[in-house]
């Protein structure tokens, strides 16, 4: 089964999926934050050949920049 709307659905782009609000939130779990960090680095394509552990470590190294871009998404460094 696939959703009818072509642009706003759970199978769409990251932007479309990021604005979906779920009825019942669930905690990330013990490994959830690490998985989010790895996904974030995967989106940048910077550490394409790095191991999963190296990607998680890189996310920790640039956490200040990640949080800054979340707080001020339209500002230029």
Secondary structure, DSSP 8 states (H G I E B T S, - for coil): ---S-SSSSTTS-HHHHHT---SS-----TTHHHHHHHHHHHHHTTTTTS-HHHHHHHHHHTHHHHHHHHH-TT---
